[in-house]
Amino acid sequence: MNVAGLIFSNIHDRNIPELTQKRTMASVPFGGRYRLIDFTLSNMVNADITKVGIITHYNYQSLMDHIGSGKDWDLSRSSGGIKILPPFITAYDSTTHSMQPYSSRLEALMGAYNFISRCTEDYFVLSDCDTVCNIDLRDVVDYHIETHADITVVAKNTYLDAHEASNSTIVETDGYDRILNLLHNPSGLSGNLNLSLNIFVLKREYLESIVLDSLARGYKSFTKDIIARNIGKANYRMYSKFEGYYASISSIDKYYRSSMDLLDKNVKENLFGIKNRPIYTKVKNSPPARYIGESNVKNSLVADGCVIEGTVENSILFRGVKVGKNTVIRNSIIMQDSFVGDNVTLNCVICDKNAVIKNGRYLSGHETHPFTVSKGTVI
């Protein structure tokens, strides 16, 4: 396929400041051994998209450490491969927004214009990095070409309550997948709605014209200033065939719920068990998990390198986590190389990397508001 990809790594960092204070949204750990960007990158690689630009702005050291040369995604190539697009690479970025993070996709695209204009691919797939799904992007691009669309927006018909809808972009169509309206963060709307997955397909020439026109007119929003303004004038289509599992990490509560979803066998199979569409991540060689003494583990994901002496239930443990004697961890997410001492009780806790929970501590949140321990914290 003659397609290039662009991934936005920073624009939603403010949604989960508890986990993005020292990293981008793209490099937030997920599911025991993955990062959020792994899903977007894998979707592109599985569709034979072998040139991918990752737009960054700040806090992207951990992202670079994770991506490396791109070899784990078969993107370590002399032609194409992964391109990290750092800040301050254009006059636009260095003069007007040098001290501000990108606040929208359109501003991020302006900063990446040099990359876009130098590509020779006919089409671009644009995607946020906080989208957890396993989607056939090859079919999306084929649909875009068949319908002669200017922009194709990937959406999923799903039930949303009023709160969820108010934090989403809703697509309205004419019943034949031609877009009639985009509702950005609508209030008072609920029911079965077409939820935008923030994945877009468009021609490279059209993308270039959008960026240049936006620079001239001072536009800021890709959905409101580009798509919404041109509905009825351009051929905008909705791709509605995706029926698999989808999660948008729009808050710490959504991160927690989406992580807990992985304990459901059907969700796990829907994400990781699809033939010919694996989810790739950085490979690390660690010894198998060790279960010592009277350890007891139920309905949990435990990564390699863990050492468990206590009880773990309905939880996710990343690589290298240590769980002490008589410790009970329930409904929690413990990230890489964290240490949990003896006689500790954790319930509904998200513990970031390299944290230390000393002996005898009791920490508890709630399913609707998990307690968060910052990276490297000692309690």
Beta strands, then each sheet from edge to edge (+ up, - down):
strand 1: 3-8
strand 2: 29-30
strand 3: 34-35
strand 4: 51-55
strand 5: 81-85
strand 6: 123-128
strand 7: 131-133
strand 8: 151-160
strand 9: 169-173
strand 10: 179-184
strand 11: 191-203
strand 12: 236-239
strand 13: 246-248
strand 14: 290-291
strand 15: 296-298
strand 16: 301-302
strand 17: 307-308
strand 18: 311-313
strand 19: 316-317
strand 20: 322-323
strand 21: 328-330
strand 22: 333-334
strand 23: 339-340
strand 24: 345-347
strand 25: 349-351
strand 26: 356-357
strand 27: 362-364
strand 28: 371-373
sheet 1: 5+ 4+ 1+ 6+ 11- 8+ 12+
sheet 2: 5+ 4+ 1+ 6+ 11- 9+ 10-
sheet 3: 2+ 3-
sheet 4: 7+ 13-
sheet 5: 14+ 17+ 20+ 23+ 26+
sheet 6: 15+ 18+ 21+ 24+ 27+
sheet 7: 16+ 19+ 22+ 25+ 28+
end
